[in-house]
Amino acid sequence: MANILCLETTTTNCSVALAKAGKLLALREDKSKNYSHAEQLHIFIKKVLEEANLSFKDLSAVAVSKGPGSYTGLRIGVSAAKGLCFSLNIPLLAIDTLQALSLQYKKEKVDYVVPMLDARRMEVFTAVYNNSDDCLRATEAKVLTENSYQEYLEKGKTLFLGNAVKKWENICTHPNAIFLETLPSAKDMLALANAQYKKSDTVDVAYFEPFYLKDFVLTKKKA
């Protein structure tokens, strides 16, 4: 049975989980508002291994949340995952961030699930899933307006979850809308990572790049 290390660094949550055959063995997270990935990620990796009484040589694969999300966070997570896979000669798994985020909620209670991550101003990284986990709208960068998602809201209960929910809640008044402010977590990657590992659905360690979705734009810090 596979021991898979899962890394989630796409938002401010620095999250590391270790699973055996898709079952959680250990989890470490820092959900503070400031990014702590550079300081905490490798410490958390060592901690989850120690908690599970495993060593690096016991790992079967490393799964990384591939994006979209924070440019710097993605670079740190993917770099760490690549380094581990290269040095240990184990496969790299790339997990869709929004798909994993959508799994935080039991879908039988709603008709649609819309994960959304902040992309600054009124723009979000988003996708749409039904309550059978089928992707109805692929990942996109979307500018929110009052009329967004009407085709789903008119049909049934629609859950919006992620760190961009507040900006949408401020302009969405539809009675079928449900809001859950939350962050992606490595623990939500376990089932997807285990399924990909079983199918040998891996990516090339040398050439894999994060799914940025948007080009990185450097802006000056306000005085």
Secondary structure, DSSP 8 states (H G I E B T S, - for coil): --EEEEEE-SSS-EEEEEEETTEEEEEEEE--SS--HHHHHHHHHHHHHHHTT--GGG--EEEEE--SS-HHHHHHHHHHHHHHHHHHT--EEEE-HHHHHHTTS-GGG-SEEEEEEE-STTEEEEEEEETTS-EEEEEEEEE--TTTTHHHHTTS-EEEEETTHHHHHTT---TTEEEEE----GGGGHHHHHHHHHTT--B-TTT-----SS---------
